[in-house]
Amino acid sequence: MIEFLKYMKGYLRIRVSGFSPERFMNLCSNKGILLWDIVREGDVYYMCINLRGFWELRPVVKKTGTRVAVLERYGLPFFLPKLLKRKVFVAGLILTIGFWIISSFYIWDIELEGNYQITEDVFGDFLKEQQVSVGMRKEDLDIGALEKEIRRRFPQVTWASARLTGTKLRIDIKENDAPIIVEQPETTEGKDLISDYSGTVVAMIVRSGVPKVAIGDTVEQGTLLVEGKVPIYNEDTTIREYQYVNADADIILEHTMEFSTSLSFDHVEKEYTGREKQSFYLKFGEKSYKLPEERPYQIYDSLIRESRPTVFEKLSIPIFWGEVTHREYQNKEYIYTLDEAKEILNQKLRDFIASLEEKGVQIIEKNVRIDTEENQWVVRGEFVVREPIGKMTETEKVEQTPDSEGGLVE
């Protein structure tokens, strides 16, 4: 605090020499003139003195026969005159301070936390409907009304809080952890399971419905596997009625699956020439500003680097600057070698096999070969697989009319 007061009032670093510097310091002490940081070098003394004390030194200097020289000046009284001479700097400083003050009345960033089910895009559209956006005045924002509207619009939000932190609007929400129950449309029971492919049934477990095939049977695509129409019999084994259920079963079918993919002999790759051009832009919010420029090269791609100055990031002001590097390249045609082609085609084959395994398909046998035809390599594969099948379809209903003996007339 003392150092700050010294700086505000201003002080000097002086050199005292002559007949009796010691007497000079004693008289200063008697007159209440403060001296500090005193250093002696031979017959010369160096010390600091405040401005008020310096103007009271004339009688002391006369009486002691010493000489006083000013070496350095410190403090605000010496800094301000120098500063005022730099008009451009002062104007920039005033404009900067004014900019910060004016900016503090606006919202320059919106941050959402706690959203898992609600996407950023959906919530952004909601804020636009509520006329809440970057660049709006703080006084135009009704935080209480915004919180209520969030809870009303999004039923899964159980708690919402909005607050202003500097120039940032922070919205925290909490979504319901319990699963959301979606009302399913009412469906009439009565579903059959039919075959997706042609093949041989190798495993079958029926939980609901009437099985129409057995293990070892060969079926065609569309064959009825499990029927959802369950007959109810009388004591004399006549059908009294049908009960309709949704067929449910685990059925494994062994069948043949084919795979085919191709790769052209030649392909085009980018070859960069090493020539580059750079341009810059300034982005404020969603708008970008840049100088007009001509097309840099005939064929090129652009690499964009965007950054935000730390001072604007801390103040949550959406000001960015970016650098765009245009890189010239030429399209060169290359021909795959046999090894390169095999590696690419094998990778496609591995991806296909991995996709089958993700679906629970078991591969029993495989036969793969690579051929060439019409300027391309072709991979053809034939797989014997076992996979779960069963496609739901509506059960054919029958009109149930009981006869005189309690049986059913269809």
Secondary structure, 3 states (H helix, E strand, C coil): CHHHHHHHHCEEEEEEEECCHHHHHHHHHHCCCCEEEEEEECCEEEEEEEHHHHCCCHHHHHHHCEEEEEEEEECHHHHHHHHHHCHHHHHHHHHHHHHHHHHCCECCEEEEECCCCCCHHHHHHHHHHCCCCCCCEHHHCCHHHHHHHHHHHCCCEEEEEEEEECCEEEEEEEECCCCCCCCCCCCCCCEEEECCCCEEEEEEEEEECEECCCCCCEECCCCEEEECEEEEECCCCCEEEEEECECEEEEEEEEEEEEEEEEECEEEEEEEEEEEEEEEEEEECCEEEECCCCCCCCCEEEEEEEECCHHHHHCCCCEEEEEEEEEEEEEEEEECCHHHHHHHHHHHHHHHHHHHHHCCCEEEEEEEEEEECCCEEEEEEEEEEEEEECEEEECCCCCCEECCCCCEEC
